[in-house]
Amino acid sequence: MTRLMIVLLSCGVGLFLLSLTIGPAGIPARDSLAALFSADYGPLTLVMREIRLPRAILAIFIGAGLGLAGAAMQGYLRNPLAEPGLLGVSGSAALGAVLAIYTGLAASNVLALPFAALAGAVIGVTLIMILAGPRGGSLTLILAGIAISALAGALTSLALNLSPNPFAANEIVFWMMGSLSDRSMVHVWLALPFFLVGAIMIAVTARGLDALTLGEEAAETLGINLSRLRILLVLGTASIVGGGTAVAGAIGFVGLVVPHILRPMVGASPSRLLLASALGGAVMLQLADIAVRIILPDRDLKLGVVTALVGAPLFLHLIYKTRRDML
């Protein structure tokens, strides 16, 4: 377990430094890193501090948050096919952002889009909690999340269908693919509090997630308040996913794939998997963001497309493996 954490942490730090040195200009790595700490405020220093550094930081926090939320959801539902988007928060956040683009608010203020996405996430999680009810079980939570996700998807499609401006429709489509390009430190400071609050909420559920491996009745016998556990899990996941979607768009499969890969390495313990998945999520998203800049640097390949291309085959393998184990 300790060795795994050291490996993941080392990979994360190495990829962070690598991410800072990759760009279209082809500047040597030593010069790029030196410019980051330079006091001359030259063009390279501005590029490092205002473009590359925020992008690298967001890749770490969003990836870690998605991995953490995915591990928590799979632990709570006791299902390796669960992922953060199951609650419908990402769809609700995406709908808020789409409406900001559709109405022109996103063009009037740089923060209008992320704040609209956060508002969508808040409305989505509120509806989920109302639909699931204070005493609803995991099945009720899943059905509520699916319903909200379907509604948000339908309204998003309606906005695309009715958009009178082809440029707005094009912007909506590209934003929904997910990307970390053209992000600034403003976006970092906007998303960071949501990640920290969500991470703390999920970390508090660690003991309860371990107890749930014995079943809900056994967990209650051990003194676990399942209603409180569910509220913390839903709000923590919503905070992380909502904040990430607000600044980077929809990025899928990280919360599904990473916990699945790391689970055998931590002894299938949900509490141990939380930290491992957070580190693994940061590694995966940094790798994907680096790949975006290397594979097609001139075509603006979207981050969500890369994670989907990697995650979808693994998801299919997981489904096949689950079906085979049930036979």
C-alpha positions, 0 to 999 in steps of 0.5 A: 500500500505504501509503495503504491502511494509513493509510486503514484505520488512520484508519477504525479509530481513528475507529470506535473513538471513535464506538463509545465514544459510542454507547449507549442513553442518548443522551449527547453525545459530548463528555461521554462521552469526557470521562467516560472520563478523569474521576476522579469515578467517577460513573455515566457514568464507570463506564459508559464504563470498564466497558461501552463501553471493553471492548466497543470494545477487543474489537471491535478485537482480535477483528476484527483477529485474525479478519482476520489468521487468515483471510489466513494460512489463505488464503495457506497453502491458496492458496484464497480460500474458506478461513477460520479456522473451517475448522480446527474450532477455533471449533466446538471452543471453542463446544462447550466453552462450550456444555458450561459452560452445559449443566452450570451451570458458567457460572452459578457463575463469570463466567470459567467459560464463557470458560475452558471455551471455551479448553479446548475450543479446546485439545482441538480443535487437539490433535486436529487436529494428531494427525489431520493428523500431523507430515508431513501436507499442506494437504489432510490439514489441511483434512480434519482440521479438517472432521472436528473441526468436524463432531464439535463441531457434532454434540455441540453439537446433542446438548447442545441436544437433551438440555438439560432447562432451556429457559433454558439452551438459550436461552442456548446459542443466543444465545451461539452467535450471537456478541455483545460486549455485557456484556463487561468488562475481565476479558474483554479481559485474558483474550483479549488474550494469546491474540491477541498470541501468535497474531499473532506466530506468524502474522507469523513465517510471512509469508515462507513464505506468500510462497514458497508462492505458487510451490508447495510444492516451490519453497518447500522449495527456497527453504529454507522448513520446511513442517512448521514453517510449518504448526504455527505457522499452526495454533497461531496461528490456534487461539490467535486464534480460540479466544480470540475465541470464548471471550469473544464467541461464534461470529463468522463471515465476517470472516476470509473476506470481509476478505482477499478484499476487500483482496487486489487492493489489495495486489498479491495478496502474502500477507505484505502481506495479513496486516497489511491484513486485520488492520486491515480486520477491526478496521474490519469488526467495529467497523462491525458492532458499531455497526450492532447498537446502531443498527439494533435497540437494544431487541432485542439483535441479535447481532453474529454475525447481522450479520456473517453477513448481510453476509458470506454474500452476498459469499461467494456472489459469491466462489463464483460468481466462482471458478466463472466464472474456472474456465470 
